[in-house]
Amino acid sequence: MMDGIDLPEIVRSIVTDHHERLDGSGYPRGLTDRQIALPVRIVMVADVIDAMLTDRPYRRHLDLAAVTEELSRHGGKAYDQEVAAVALSLIRGDLPGFTLPESWHLHRAPRAL
């Protein structure tokens, strides 16, 4: 797919490996843990968040509660624990000076009456 395109090796790794999982359950190469570079781990979590918050042909988008559950449950297993923790902090608004994109607010779970 990227043959003939002059890209830094880390960019190639991000493109090819962002569907890998730390526990080896990802694809295309079944990489595990430290075989996956930190920039790939960051894009991996960002891709999961985007995939969950985006409508797909086979399902409607999910809400931020589902994203939080996914990252909490699989952080340290499928996803890098520290990267997942930072993402969760961003979602919860725990990092001063950082705000979620406006479109993400549309995906908040409805509040109980």
N, CA, C and O atoms as a GROMACS GRO file, in nm:
protein
  452
    1MET      N    1   0.082  -0.119   0.000
    1MET     CA    2   0.000   0.000   0.000
    1MET      C    3   0.087   0.126   0.000
    1MET      O    4   0.051   0.225  -0.063
    2MET      N    5   0.198   0.123   0.069
    2MET     CA    6   0.282   0.242   0.079
    2MET      C    7   0.410   0.230  -0.002
    2MET      O    8   0.500   0.314   0.010
    3ASP      N    9   0.420   0.126  -0.084
    3ASP     CA   10   0.540   0.110  -0.167
    3ASP      C   11   0.559   0.231  -0.255
    3ASP      O   12   0.464   0.282  -0.315
    4GLY      N   13   0.681   0.277  -0.263
    4GLY     CA   14   0.712   0.391  -0.348
    4GLY      C   15   0.685   0.526  -0.285
    4GLY      O   16   0.712   0.629  -0.346
    5ILE      N   17   0.632   0.527  -0.162
    5ILE     CA   18   0.606   0.652  -0.092
    5ILE      C   19   0.714   0.670   0.013
    5ILE      O   20   0.736   0.582   0.096
    6ASP      N   21   0.782   0.784   0.009
    6ASP     CA   22   0.890   0.811   0.102
    6ASP      C   23   0.832   0.865   0.233
    6ASP      O   24   0.798   0.982   0.243
    7LEU      N   25   0.822   0.777   0.332
    7LEU     CA   26   0.768   0.814   0.462
    7LEU      C   27   0.866   0.773   0.572
    7LEU      O   28   0.936   0.673   0.557
    8PRO      N   29   0.872   0.849   0.680
    8PRO     CA   30   0.952   0.805   0.794
    8PRO      C   31   0.900   0.670   0.845
    8PRO      O   32   0.781   0.640   0.835
    9GLU      N   33   0.989   0.590   0.898
    9GLU     CA   34   0.952   0.455   0.944
    9GLU      C   35   0.841   0.459   1.048
    9GLU      O   36   0.754   0.371   1.046
   10ILE      N   37   0.841   0.557   1.138
   10ILE     CA   38   0.736   0.561   1.240
   10ILE      C   39   0.599   0.586   1.178
   10ILE      O   40   0.499   0.534   1.228
   11VAL      N   41   0.593   0.664   1.072
   11VAL     CA   42   0.466   0.687   1.003
   11VAL      C   43   0.418   0.556   0.940
   11VAL      O   44   0.300   0.523   0.947
   12ARG      N   45   0.509   0.483   0.880
   12ARG     CA   46   0.474   0.352   0.824
   12ARG      C   47   0.420   0.260   0.934
   12ARG      O   48   0.321   0.189   0.914
   13SER      N   49   0.486   0.261   1.049
   13SER     CA   50   0.441   0.177   1.160
   13SER      C   51   0.301   0.217   1.208
   13SER      O   52   0.218   0.130   1.235
   14ILE      N   53   0.276   0.346   1.218
   14ILE     CA   54   0.143   0.392   1.260
   14ILE      C   55   0.037   0.344   1.162
   14ILE      O   56  -0.067   0.294   1.202
   15VAL      N   57   0.064   0.361   1.033
   15VAL     CA   58  -0.033   0.320   0.931
   15VAL      C   59  -0.059   0.170   0.936
   15VAL      O   60  -0.174   0.127   0.930
   16THR      N   61   0.046   0.091   0.947
   16THR     CA   62   0.029  -0.054   0.940
   16THR      C   63  -0.011  -0.118   1.072
   16THR      O   64  -0.077  -0.222   1.072
   17ASP      N   65   0.028  -0.059   1.185
   17ASP     CA   66   0.014  -0.128   1.313
   17ASP      C   67  -0.092  -0.073   1.408
   17ASP      O   68  -0.105  -0.126   1.519
   18HIS      N   69  -0.168   0.029   1.372
   18HIS     CA   70  -0.260   0.089   1.469
   18HIS      C   71  -0.379   0.001   1.505
   18HIS      O   72  -0.455   0.036   1.595
   19HIS      N   73  -0.396  -0.113   1.437
   19HIS     CA   74  -0.500  -0.209   1.476
   19HIS      C   75  -0.444  -0.325   1.558
   19HIS      O   76  -0.516  -0.419   1.590
   20GLU      N   77  -0.316  -0.318   1.591
   20GLU     CA   78  -0.257  -0.419   1.679
   20GLU      C   79  -0.307  -0.395   1.821
   20GLU      O   80  -0.359  -0.288   1.852
   21ARG      N   81  -0.293  -0.495   1.907
   21ARG     CA   82  -0.330  -0.484   2.048
   21ARG      C   83  -0.218  -0.541   2.132
   21ARG      O   84  -0.151  -0.636   2.091
   22LEU      N   85  -0.196  -0.484   2.250
   22LEU     CA   86  -0.084  -0.526   2.334
   22LEU      C   87  -0.087  -0.675   2.366
   22LEU      O   88   0.017  -0.737   2.383
   23ASP      N   89  -0.208  -0.731   2.376
   23ASP     CA   90  -0.221  -0.873   2.410
   23ASP      C   91  -0.206  -0.965   2.289
   23ASP      O   92  -0.223  -1.087   2.302
   24GLY      N   93  -0.174  -0.909   2.172
   24GLY     CA   94  -0.154  -0.990   2.052
   24GLY      C   95  -0.280  -1.020   1.974
   24GLY      O   96  -0.274  -1.090   1.873
   25SER      N   97  -0.394  -0.968   2.018
   25SER     CA   98  -0.522  -0.999   1.953
   25SER      C   99  -0.552  -0.911   1.832
   25SER      O  100  -0.653  -0.931   1.765
   26GLY      N  101  -0.464  -0.816   1.802
   26GLY     CA  102  -0.489  -0.725   1.690
   26GLY      C  103  -0.440  -0.781   1.557
   26GLY      O  104  -0.402  -0.897   1.546
   27TYR      N  105  -0.443  -0.696   1.459
   27TYR     CA  106  -0.399  -0.734   1.324
   27TYR      C  107  -0.326  -0.618   1.261
   27TYR      O  108  -0.345  -0.505   1.308
   28PRO      N  109  -0.246  -0.634   1.160
   28PRO     CA  110  -0.232  -0.752   1.074
   28PRO      C  111  -0.124  -0.849   1.117
   28PRO      O  112  -0.118  -0.961   1.066
   29ARG      N  113  -0.036  -0.809   1.211
   29ARG     CA  114   0.081  -0.893   1.239
   29ARG      C  115   0.078  -0.963   1.374
   29ARG      O  116   0.168  -1.042   1.404
   30GLY      N  117  -0.022  -0.936   1.455
   30GLY     CA  118  -0.030  -1.000   1.587
   30GLY      C  119   0.082  -0.958   1.680
   30GLY      O  120   0.130  -1.038   1.761
   31LEU      N  121   0.124  -0.832   1.670
   31LEU     CA  122   0.230  -0.781   1.757
   31LEU      C  123   0.182  -0.778   1.902
   31LEU      O  124   0.062  -0.774   1.929
   32THR      N  125   0.277  -0.780   1.994
   32THR     CA  126   0.244  -0.772   2.136
   32THR      C  127   0.329  -0.666   2.204
   32THR      O  128   0.438  -0.632   2.159
   33ASP      N  129   0.278  -0.618   2.312
   33ASP     CA  130   0.344  -0.531   2.409
   33ASP      C  131   0.451  -0.440   2.350
   33ASP      O  132   0.418  -0.350   2.272
   34ARG      N  133   0.575  -0.460   2.384
   34ARG     CA  134   0.683  -0.368   2.346
   34ARG      C  135   0.721  -0.374   2.200
   34ARG      O  136   0.807  -0.298   2.156
   35GLN      N  137   0.659  -0.463   2.122
   35GLN     CA  138   0.680  -0.462   1.977
   35GLN      C  139   0.606  -0.345   1.913
   35GLN      O  140   0.629  -0.312   1.797
   36ILE      N  141   0.517  -0.282   1.990
   36ILE     CA  142   0.434  -0.173   1.939
   36ILE      C  143   0.490  -0.041   1.994
   36ILE      O  144   0.492  -0.020   2.115
   37ALA      N  145   0.534   0.046   1.904
   37ALA     CA  146   0.595   0.174   1.943
   37ALA      C  147   0.493   0.266   2.010
   37ALA      O  148   0.373   0.257   1.982
   38LEU      N  149   0.540   0.355   2.097
   38LEU     CA  150   0.452   0.448   2.168
   38LEU      C  151   0.365   0.531   2.074
   38LEU      O  152   0.245   0.544   2.100
   39PRO      N  153   0.418   0.590   1.967
   39PRO     CA  154   0.330   0.666   1.877
   39PRO      C  155   0.217   0.580   1.820
   39PRO      O  156   0.105   0.629   1.801
   40VAL      N  157   0.244   0.453   1.793
   40VAL     CA  158   0.140   0.362   1.744
   40VAL      C  159   0.037   0.340   1.854
   40VAL      O  160  -0.083   0.337   1.826
   41ARG      N  161   0.081   0.324   1.977
   41ARG     CA  162  -0.011   0.303   2.090
   41ARG      C  163  -0.105   0.423   2.108
   41ARG      O  164  -0.222   0.406   2.141
   42ILE      N  165  -0.052   0.542   2.087
   42ILE     CA  166  -0.134   0.663   2.099
   42ILE      C  167  -0.240   0.667   1.989
   42ILE      O  168  -0.357   0.693   2.016
   43VAL      N  169  -0.198   0.642   1.866
   43VAL     CA  170  -0.293   0.642   1.754
   43VAL      C  171  -0.392   0.528   1.769
   43VAL      O  172  -0.509   0.542   1.732
   44MET      N  173  -0.349   0.415   1.824
   44MET     CA  174  -0.438   0.301   1.849
   44MET      C  175  -0.557   0.344   1.934
   44MET      O  176  -0.672   0.314   1.900
   45VAL      N  177  -0.530   0.412   2.045
   45VAL     CA  178  -0.637   0.456   2.135
   45VAL      C  179  -0.722   0.564   2.068
   45VAL      O  180  -0.845   0.562   2.080
   46ALA      N  181  -0.659   0.657   1.998
   46ALA     CA  182  -0.735   0.760   1.926
   46ALA      C  183  -0.826   0.697   1.822
   46ALA      O  184  -0.940   0.741   1.805
   47ASP      N  185  -0.778   0.595   1.753
   47ASP     CA  186  -0.859   0.526   1.651
   47ASP      C  187  -0.978   0.455   1.714
   47ASP      O  188  -1.088   0.457   1.658
   48VAL      N  189  -0.958   0.394   1.829
   48VAL     CA  190  -1.068   0.326   1.899
   48VAL      C  191  -1.174   0.428   1.938
   48VAL      O  192  -1.294   0.405   1.919
   49ILE      N  193  -1.132   0.541   1.993
   49ILE     CA  194  -1.226   0.646   2.032
   49ILE      C  195  -1.304   0.694   1.910
   49ILE      O  196  -1.426   0.705   1.913
   50ASP      N  197  -1.232   0.724   1.802
   50ASP     CA  198  -1.297   0.771   1.680
   50ASP      C  199  -1.395   0.667   1.626
   50ASP      O  200  -1.507   0.701   1.588
   51ALA      N  201  -1.354   0.542   1.623
   51ALA     CA  202  -1.442   0.436   1.570
   51ALA      C  203  -1.569   0.424   1.653
   51ALA      O  204  -1.677   0.401   1.598
   52MET      N  205  -1.557   0.438   1.784
   52MET     CA  206  -1.674   0.423   1.869
   52MET      C  207  -1.768   0.544   1.860
   52MET      O  208  -1.890   0.528   1.873
   53LEU      N  209  -1.712   0.663   1.838
   53LEU     CA  210  -1.794   0.784   1.834
   53LEU      C  211  -1.847   0.818   1.695
   53LEU      O  212  -1.915   0.919   1.677
   54THR      N  213  -1.814   0.736   1.597
   54THR     CA  214  -1.853   0.763   1.459
   54THR      C  215  -1.958   0.662   1.413
   54THR      O  216  -1.948   0.543   1.440
   55ASP      N  217  -2.059   0.712   1.344
   55ASP     CA  218  -2.157   0.621   1.284
   55ASP      C  219  -2.086   0.530   1.185
   55ASP      O  220  -1.998   0.573   1.111
   56ARG      N  221  -2.126   0.405   1.184
   56ARG     CA  222  -2.073   0.305   1.092
   56ARG      C  223  -2.190   0.250   1.010
   56ARG      O  224  -2.305   0.262   1.053
   57PRO      N  225  -2.162   0.191   0.895
   57PRO     CA  226  -2.272   0.135   0.815
   57PRO      C  227  -2.351   0.029   0.892
   57PRO      O  228  -2.470   0.008   0.865
   58TYR      N  229  -2.286  -0.039   0.986
   58TYR     CA  230  -2.349  -0.150   1.059
   58TYR      C  231  -2.400  -0.111   1.198
   58TYR      O  232  -2.462  -0.194   1.265
   59ARG      N  233  -2.376   0.014   1.242
   59ARG     CA  234  -2.427   0.057   1.372
   59ARG      C  235  -2.415   0.208   1.386
   59ARG      O  236  -2.334   0.273   1.319
   60ARG      N  237  -2.497   0.263   1.475
   60ARG     CA  238  -2.488   0.405   1.509
   60ARG      C  239  -2.370   0.425   1.604
   60ARG      O  240  -2.320   0.330   1.665
   61HIS      N  241  -2.328   0.550   1.616
   61HIS     CA  242  -2.218   0.581   1.708
   61HIS      C  243  -2.256   0.543   1.851
   61HIS      O  244  -2.374   0.534   1.886
   62LEU      N  245  -2.156   0.521   1.931
   62LEU     CA  246  -2.176   0.493   2.072
   62LEU      C  247  -2.153   0.622   2.151
   62LEU      O  248  -2.107   0.722   2.095
   63ASP      N  249  -2.184   0.621   2.279
   63ASP     CA  250  -2.165   0.741   2.359
   63ASP      C  251  -2.033   0.736   2.436
   63ASP      O  252  -1.964   0.634   2.436
   64LEU      N  253  -1.999   0.846   2.501
   64LEU     CA  254  -1.873   0.854   2.574
   64LEU      C  255  -1.868   0.756   2.690
   64LEU      O  256  -1.759   0.713   2.730
   65ALA      N  257  -1.982   0.719   2.745
   65ALA     CA  258  -1.984   0.618   2.852
   65ALA      C  259  -1.932   0.485   2.800
   65ALA      O  260  -1.860   0.415   2.870
   66ALA      N  261  -1.968   0.449   2.678
   66ALA     CA  262  -1.919   0.324   2.618
   66ALA      C  263  -1.769   0.332   2.592
   66ALA      O  264  -1.697   0.234   2.611
   67VAL      N  265  -1.722   0.448   2.548
   67VAL     CA  266  -1.579   0.467   2.525
   67VAL      C  267  -1.504   0.454   2.657
   67VAL      O  268  -1.402   0.386   2.665
   68THR      N  269  -1.555   0.519   2.761
   68THR     CA  270  -1.493   0.512   2.893
   68THR      C  271  -1.486   0.368   2.942
   68THR      O  272  -1.384   0.324   2.995
   69GLU      N  273  -1.594   0.295   2.925
   69GLU     CA  274  -1.598   0.154   2.966
   69GLU      C  275  -1.495   0.071   2.889
   69GLU      O  276  -1.424  -0.010   2.949
   70GLU      N  277  -1.487   0.090   2.759
   70GLU     CA  278  -1.391   0.017   2.675
   70GLU      C  279  -1.248   0.044   2.719
   70GLU      O  280  -1.170  -0.050   2.737
   71LEU      N  281  -1.212   0.170   2.736
   71LEU     CA  282  -1.075   0.203   2.774
   71LEU      C  283  -1.043   0.158   2.916
   71LEU      O  284  -0.931   0.116   2.944
   72SER      N  285  -1.140   0.167   3.006
   72SER     CA  286  -1.119   0.123   3.144
   72SER      C  287  -1.101  -0.029   3.150
   72SER      O  288  -1.013  -0.078   3.221
   73ARG      N  289  -1.183  -0.100   3.078
   73ARG     CA  290  -1.180  -0.246   3.082
   73ARG      C  291  -1.055  -0.304   3.016
   73ARG      O  292  -0.999  -0.402   3.063
   74HIS      N  293  -1.011  -0.241   2.906
   74HIS     CA  294  -0.903  -0.300   2.827
   74HIS      C  295  -0.770  -0.226   2.838
   74HIS      O  296  -0.671  -0.268   2.778
   75GLY      N  297  -0.765  -0.116   2.915
   75GLY     CA  298  -0.638  -0.048   2.939
   75GLY      C  299  -0.544  -0.141   3.014
   75GLY      O  300  -0.582  -0.198   3.117
   76GLY      N  301  -0.423  -0.155   2.965
   76GLY     CA  302  -0.327  -0.246   3.025
   76GLY      C  303  -0.332  -0.386   2.968
   76GLY      O  304  -0.243  -0.467   2.992
   77LYS      N  305  -0.436  -0.414   2.891
   77LYS     CA  306  -0.448  -0.545   2.825
   77LYS      C  307  -0.435  -0.526   2.675
   77LYS      O  308  -0.332  -0.560   2.616
   78ALA      N  309  -0.538  -0.472   2.613
   78ALA     CA  310  -0.534  -0.447   2.469
   78ALA      C  311  -0.467  -0.313   2.438
   78ALA      O  312  -0.397  -0.299   2.338
   79TYR      N  313  -0.490  -0.214   2.525
   79TYR     CA  314  -0.439  -0.079   2.504
   79TYR      C  315  -0.336  -0.045   2.611
   79TYR      O  316  -0.343  -0.096   2.723
   80ASP      N  317  -0.243   0.041   2.577
   80ASP     CA  318  -0.143   0.088   2.672
   80ASP      C  319  -0.213   0.155   2.790
   80ASP      O  320  -0.297   0.243   2.772
   81GLN      N  321  -0.179   0.113   2.911
   81GLN     CA  322  -0.245   0.163   3.032
   81GLN      C  323  -0.230   0.314   3.047
   81GLN      O  324  -0.327   0.383   3.079
   82GLU      N  325  -0.110   0.366   3.025
   82GLU     CA  326  -0.087   0.510   3.042
   82GLU      C  327  -0.158   0.591   2.934
   82GLU      O  328  -0.213   0.697   2.964
   83VAL      N  329  -0.158   0.543   2.811
   83VAL     CA  330  -0.227   0.614   2.703
   83VAL      C  331  -0.377   0.613   2.730
   83VAL      O  332  -0.443   0.716   2.713
   84ALA      N  333  -0.430   0.499   2.770
   84ALA     CA  334  -0.573   0.489   2.802
   84ALA      C  335  -0.608   0.582   2.918
   84ALA      O  336  -0.713   0.647   2.916
   85ALA      N  337  -0.522   0.589   3.018
   85ALA     CA  338  -0.547   0.676   3.134
   85ALA      C  339  -0.551   0.823   3.094
   85ALA      O  340  -0.636   0.898   3.142
   86VAL      N  341  -0.461   0.865   3.006
   86VAL     CA  342  -0.462   1.004   2.959
   86VAL      C  343  -0.590   1.030   2.880
   86VAL      O  344  -0.653   1.135   2.898
   87ALA      N  345  -0.629   0.937   2.794
   87ALA     CA  346  -0.753   0.954   2.716
   87ALA      C  347  -0.873   0.964   2.810
   87ALA      O  348  -0.961   1.048   2.788
   88LEU      N  349  -0.878   0.881   2.912
   88LEU     CA  350  -0.988   0.887   3.008
   88LEU      C  351  -0.988   1.020   3.083
   88LEU      O  352  -1.095   1.076   3.108
   89SER      N  353  -0.872   1.071   3.117
   89SER     CA  354  -0.863   1.202   3.184
   89SER      C  355  -0.916   1.312   3.093
   89SER      O  356  -0.985   1.403   3.140
   90LEU      N  357  -0.884   1.304   2.965
   90LEU     CA  358  -0.936   1.403   2.869
   90LEU      C  359  -1.087   1.395   2.860
   90LEU      O  360  -1.156   1.497   2.861
   91ILE      N  361  -1.140   1.273   2.851
   91ILE     CA  362  -1.285   1.254   2.840
   91ILE      C  363  -1.356   1.307   2.964
   91ILE      O  364  -1.462   1.368   2.953
   92ARG      N  365  -1.299   1.283   3.081
   92ARG     CA  366  -1.362   1.327   3.206
   92ARG      C  367  -1.340   1.475   3.235
   92ARG      O  368  -1.401   1.530   3.327
   93GLY      N  369  -1.254   1.540   3.157
   93GLY     CA  370  -1.226   1.681   3.180
   93GLY      C  371  -1.131   1.705   3.295
   93GLY      O  372  -1.133   1.812   3.356
   94ASP      N  373  -1.047   1.606   3.326
   94ASP     CA  374  -0.955   1.616   3.439
   94ASP      C  375  -0.826   1.691   3.408
   94ASP      O  376  -0.747   1.717   3.499
   95LEU      N  377  -0.802   1.726   3.283
   95LEU     CA  378  -0.678   1.794   3.246
   95LEU      C  379  -0.708   1.940   3.215
   95LEU      O  380  -0.761   1.971   3.109
   96PRO      N  381  -0.673   2.030   3.308
   96PRO     CA  382  -0.700   2.173   3.287
   96PRO      C  383  -0.639   2.222   3.156
   96PRO      O  384  -0.527   2.187   3.120
   97GLY      N  385  -0.715   2.304   3.086
   97GLY     CA  386  -0.666   2.361   2.961
   97GLY      C  387  -0.698   2.280   2.838
   97GLY      O  388  -0.680   2.327   2.725
   98PHE      N  389  -0.747   2.158   2.856
   98PHE     CA  390  -0.784   2.074   2.743
   98PHE      C  391  -0.935   2.055   2.743
   98PHE      O  392  -0.994   2.025   2.846
   99THR      N  393  -0.995   2.074   2.628
   99THR     CA  394  -1.140   2.053   2.617
   99THR      C  395  -1.167   1.956   2.503
   99THR      O  396  -1.091   1.948   2.406
  100LEU      N  397  -1.274   1.884   2.516
  100LEU     CA  398  -1.314   1.791   2.411
  100LEU      C  399  -1.366   1.868   2.290
  100LEU      O  400  -1.420   1.978   2.305
  101PRO      N  401  -1.351   1.812   2.172
  101PRO     CA  402  -1.412   1.874   2.055
  101PRO      C  403  -1.563   1.886   2.077
  101PRO      O  404  -1.624   1.798   2.139
  102GLU      N  405  -1.623   1.991   2.026
  102GLU     CA  406  -1.767   2.013   2.045
  102GLU      C  407  -1.849   1.893   2.000
  102GLU      O  408  -1.949   1.859   2.063
  103SER      N  409  -1.808   1.828   1.892
  103SER     CA  410  -1.885   1.714   1.840
  103SER      C  411  -1.889   1.599   1.941
  103SER      O  412  -1.984   1.521   1.940
  104TRP      N  413  -1.790   1.588   2.028
  104TRP     CA  414  -1.791   1.481   2.127
  104TRP      C  415  -1.901   1.501   2.230
  104TRP      O  416  -1.952   1.404   2.285
  105HIS      N  417  -1.938   1.625   2.256
  105HIS     CA  418  -2.042   1.651   2.355
  105HIS      C  419  -2.177   1.596   2.310
  105HIS      O  420  -2.265   1.571   2.392
  106LEU      N  421  -2.193   1.577   2.181
  106LEU     CA  422  -2.316   1.517   2.130
  106LEU      C  423  -2.327   1.371   2.169
  106LEU      O  424  -2.436   1.313   2.165
  107HIS      N  425  -2.214   1.311   2.207
  107HIS     CA  426  -2.212   1.168   2.237
  107HIS      C  427  -2.217   1.137   2.386
  107HIS      O  428  -2.196   1.022   2.427
  108ARG      N  429  -2.243   1.237   2.466
  108ARG     CA  430  -2.255   1.211   2.610
  108ARG      C  431  -2.381   1.130   2.635
  108ARG      O  432  -2.483   1.147   2.569
  109ALA      N  433  -2.371   1.041   2.731
  109ALA     CA  434  -2.487   0.960   2.767
  109ALA      C  435  -2.596   1.051   2.822
  109ALA      O  436  -2.565   1.147   2.893
  110PRO      N  437  -2.722   1.022   2.791
  110PRO     CA  438  -2.830   1.104   2.846
  110PRO      C  439  -2.831   1.094   2.999
  110PRO      O  440  -2.804   0.988   3.055
  111ARG      N  441  -2.861   1.203   3.063
  111ARG     CA  442  -2.867   1.204   3.210
  111ARG      C  443  -3.004   1.153   3.255
  111ARG      O  444  -3.107   1.180   3.193
  112ALA      N  445  -3.002   1.080   3.365
  112ALA     CA  446  -3.128   1.030   3.422
  112ALA      C  447  -3.206   1.148   3.479
  112ALA      O  448  -3.147   1.244   3.527
  113LEU      N  449  -3.336   1.139   3.473
  113LEU     CA  450  -3.421   1.246   3.528
  113LEU      C  451  -3.433   1.235   3.678
  113LEU      O  452  -3.500   1.317   3.740
   0.00000   0.00000   0.00000
